[in-house]
Amino acid sequence: MSEGGKIRVVVLGGGTAGWMSASALAKLLGPRIAVTLIESEDIGIVGVGEATLPHIRGFVERLGIDEADFMRATHATYKLGIDFRDFGRIGESYIHPFGTFGEKVAGVPFHHYWLELAARGMAGPIGDYSLAVEAAKANRFAPPAEDDSLRSTYGYAYQFDATLFGPYLRDFALPLGVTRIEGLVTEVLQDAESGDVTALKLADGREVAGDIFVDCSGFRSLMLGATLGEDWEDWSHWLPCDRAAAMPTAHVDREIAPYTTAVAMPAGWRWRIPLQHRMGNGYVFASAFVSEDEACEAIRAAAAGDRLAEPRVLRFRPGRRKQSWSRNVVGVGLASGFLEPLESTSLYLAQIAITYLIELFPADGRIDDRDRDEFNRLIDMEYDRIRDFLILHYHATVRDDAPFWDHVRTMAVPDTLQRKLELWREAGRVELYSEGLFYDASWIAVYMGQGVLPERHDPRAAIPDPERMRGAMDALKAAIAGEVAAMPGHRAYLTARAERLAAAP
Amino acid sequence: MSAAREPLRRALIVGAGQVGVLAAVAIKRASPATDVLVVGTPLDPVAFADHIGTALPFTNRLHDRLGIDEEVLVRRAGASHRLAIRYVGWAGAGSVGLTAYGGAVDPKLNSAFAREWGGGAHRAASGAPAGSVGAALAEAGRFMPPSGDAPSPLAEVDYALRWNAPAYRDLLIGIAAQLGVRHHPGPVSAVQPMLDGGIAAIQLAGGDAVAADLFIDASGTAALLSATQPDRRWIDWRGALPARSLAVGRPDAPRLDLADRVAFTDAGWCWEQAGRDGVTRFLAVPGEVSDAAVETALGAPPADRFPIDAGRQDQPWTGNVVAIGDAAARFEPLAGVALDLAHRQIDLLLDLFPGRAIDPRERAEYNRRFALMADGTRDWIASHYAAPAAAHRLAALDRSPALDRMLDQFARRQRLPITEEATVSTSEWAALLHALGVPARRSALSLAEGDDPGRRAAAALDHKIAAALDAAPPYGAWIAHMLRDLSPNSSP
């Protein structure tokens, strides 16, 4: 260890994951560590994660970053959920909100009462009973309340320009003492005995030595994959999409949707993410079912608004390294694994890896096997739970209009997902867990939205008088409508807080 | 389109202790049209969940949901509040650590600095600062339960109730009768199992066979109904939990105390439960402890002594039979955990409330979540034996991988991994390990933060404690106030 007894942390890669890692490490462990980040202008960044999850707010707050400043720098808009179209069946759509549907009554979750009334033809779509869904559909936004009221039943995230987030964090991290080195890594030097990485050798001959290395080199996975040879667990049999064609367009509407749209396509799906000054678009597709050229043509044809650039194709593999922390190398972001952006989980996965790295960071710089195991246990759990949730979006469909949909509809799913599906179909219950992502409201949104309805629901839902239940549900719907009406439009909200707005390009 | 499941026509509960009767109340409240019948069984003195009159804070929520009024428990069942537990002798001779219920403990107070310097009154008596509002109130003997309406400095304080078990059971029986729960004195003379698991009917002494859609086995350690089920598997916990018997002392004179005392002795842990009807000592005795040592630890020969065969059922719900309480799991009943787990099982049953036809997937989900809860309870008890004095005195015990990981993470950085379905929060667990004197180093994050956050958290806690002490009357005065207007003519 050098540099005044500080533990030397070397981050490889100047993309979003790299600068997220460097800034969080420097901010939270600053007095104990010296952070160096190596990046090269010759290597482009993927810039995944235009759409985020509410967790990103925790990251920004923990770093002490001002929301308005951050939103202005990244051209961010607010996000209340994702609008999924044509997934369960062509012509159908639903919003997966950052929020709940109704609330438990007498210990019975709301959706059982909804099922009871829906069977009697007395209920509207379940989204009618979610404030987040209704606000999104009305293009309105206001921050949630911090009490127990109806206005506290949702959360929000951001839609932003991911290529601006990394540079923004770079400007944040450099004053914290992060050393930035511009250079191409040509060799990863390892200790002959232990196999630990000792230094990264640059093209100009410099060697950057360290105690702990964070691999943010993206899909190349230069240390974790290429050097240490960590095995890859491939999930493409469940998640066949392996390419994305991304293309920005100009806004067509004056209003900015406070939600991301995901539209199912013949061989995958396409996103539409409204930022302050433009729209992000992209077609996530399976190359086994459609060629790159066809996909690019499809996104050109489908994306509304003037093209601001030609489609750019990204290639990826769904899956994860069997170990994300190996020896003294910790993978963060794409170097450790990839799950397609259907539920905006990319930045979340980078964030959670950074969180656990900081929680498990060796106080004396010496890595303990037990901490590596704990890190890998937690990361595996996160990946596995998200994986099952993503697979559900493809599998829960009646679509038979394209070979891609035939494949995902009929494929065998992981046992862990099969069990969840059966419990839902037979009894209308959601398997409960409290760690990781996506709890019951999310599962209910996708199940219901994609037409996976239970065959039976809780016997207690049939006890109250249906007319009274209808009255209560109507009252909730009306209360939601009242709240939505009181919210400003999304663009109006942003405009009224102009410190959040970037200068027009 | 989905259809509501046909409701239970009849639910039959075998066992009329405080566990069985509460289960009956819960089912009747959930499904008033269901015919709920409780059948008495011979008293099982070894069923700790049925005989020990206390649980944990979770029970207050369940009581609320079932319409069991805390004030009525105070007035009619001798109830009193336990805010904290005082651990004595766990870190070594003479050591004292006080830990309160509640998940609101600021983790920053777990830093060595905050524990040594922060957090409220620095009492000369115990030497240990209070780590929470609850602990400070317990030390000061001041408390009243917050009403829940107006914001109160006491609102964050969590507590467990202790009560007189026979009086509590009588009260539950009254509520059950009012709801229309039927009762048969029993006993069960025969069980008619179904071939592929489950029970068709039970034969009652001097009567007909009674069929039901759902059977609850609350018969205690005999597990009268579960025992008839094929492929029953028992998971042995004796490697993880050392006590082989529970010695119970003769009750001492009543004492009001907001904390119970749990001492580590040469004869195992000794829990002294304070209460308005007397103070009872429970001693969890490992194997190979002499009777003389038991007597020394209790201060007198035990009034009773019961075996503990620690373990749990692999699948407490088989067919249409759900075992709860001691029929499902047995273990050292440390300070309310026995009834707590039984109540969590009742709550879980309400979560996954079945219809007439039992769904095998729902049953599997119940068994999955029960296993997590029960194993969490086992690990909670087992973690007490990680205390320095216990580790020194007893041979090494088996630890589940989860507990092993937790103790290791705690020792090296005071980090507590999340345990799914755990019966206590991670901050409560951390507070326990600190109270037991388990040594713990600071994390890299805590070292980088320095002592300022701990100092600030301690100062904030001081304010909260001062406000709470100000708002709370002496506990004895509050109890007296509650009982004052209790006369034969003004029954609540």
Contacts between the chains, C-beta under 8 A, distances in Angstrom:
chain1	res1	chain2	res2	distance
A	28	B	445	6.1
A	28	B	448	6.4
A	29	B	444	5.8
A	29	B	445	6.6
A	29	B	448	4.6
A	30	B	448	6.3
A	31	B	447	7.9
A	31	B	448	5.0
A	31	B	450	7.3
A	32	B	444	5.8
A	32	B	447	6.1
A	32	B	448	4.8
A	33	B	448	7.9
A	106	B	30	7.6
A	107	B	30	7.1
A	107	B	65	6.3
A	107	B	350	5.3
A	107	B	351	7.2
A	107	B	353	8.0
A	108	B	353	7.8
A	112	B	4	8.0
A	115	B	1	7.9
A	115	B	2	4.3
A	115	B	4	7.9
A	116	B	2	8.0
A	116	B	4	5.6
A	118	B	1	6.7
A	118	B	2	7.5
A	119	B	1	4.5
A	119	B	2	5.9
A	119	B	3	6.2
A	119	B	4	7.9
A	358	B	444	7.6
A	358	B	445	5.9
A	359	B	413	7.8
A	359	B	415	6.0
A	359	B	443	7.2
A	359	B	445	6.9
A	360	B	413	7.6
A	360	B	415	7.6
A	361	B	443	7.5
A	361	B	444	4.1
A	361	B	445	6.9
A	362	B	444	6.7
A	363	B	412	8.0
A	363	B	413	6.9
A	363	B	441	6.9
A	363	B	442	6.9
A	363	B	443	6.4
A	363	B	444	4.4
A	363	B	447	6.0
A	368	B	412	7.2
A	370	B	405	7.4
A	370	B	408	5.6
A	370	B	409	7.9
A	374	B	405	6.5
A	374	B	409	6.8
A	374	B	417	7.1
A	378	B	417	8.0
A	419	B	361	7.5
A	419	B	364	7.8
A	422	B	361	5.2
A	423	B	361	4.5
A	423	B	362	6.8
A	423	B	364	7.8
A	423	B	365	5.7
A	426	B	359	5.2
A	426	B	361	5.1
A	426	B	362	7.2
A	427	B	5	7.9
A	427	B	352	7.8
A	427	B	359	4.9
A	427	B	361	6.3
A	427	B	362	4.6
A	428	B	2	6.5
A	429	B	352	6.5
A	429	B	362	6.3
A	429	B	365	6.5
A	431	B	365	6.4
A	432	B	365	7.9
A	432	B	369	6.7
A	433	B	420	6.0
A	434	B	418	6.8
A	434	B	420	5.9
A	434	B	421	7.9
A	435	B	418	4.8
A	435	B	420	6.5
A	453	B	1	6.9
A	453	B	2	5.5
A	454	B	2	4.8
A	455	B	2	6.2
A	455	B	3	7.4
A	456	B	2	6.2
A	456	B	3	5.9
A	456	B	4	7.2
A	456	B	5	4.8
A	456	B	355	7.2
A	456	B	359	7.7
A	457	B	2	5.0
A	457	B	3	7.4
A	457	B	4	5.7
A	457	B	5	7.0
A	458	B	4	7.0
A	458	B	5	7.0
A	458	B	353	6.2
A	458	B	355	8.0
A	459	B	4	5.5
A	459	B	5	4.5
A	459	B	6	6.7
A	459	B	7	4.1
A	459	B	8	7.3
A	459	B	31	6.7
A	459	B	353	6.9
A	459	B	354	7.9
A	459	B	355	4.4
A	459	B	356	7.9
A	460	B	7	7.8
A	460	B	30	5.9
A	460	B	31	6.4
A	460	B	353	6.1
A	461	B	4	5.4
A	462	B	4	3.6
A	462	B	7	7.4
A	463	B	7	7.9
A	463	B	31	7.3
A	463	B	32	7.4
A	463	B	33	7.6
